Amino acid sequence: MITDVQLSFFANILGICLFLLVIMYHYGYLFHTKMGK
């Protein structure tokens, strides 16, 4: 069975990964639009 500590740790890692993914996508999109012009 998964404990509360494991669940909170997994949720934290998942949240950080999603946050970083959004930031990388945002900067990648800005970079490509600037290079295109």
Secondary structure by P-SEA (a helix, b strand, c coil): cccaaaaaaaaaaaaaaaaaaaaaaaaaaaaaaaaac
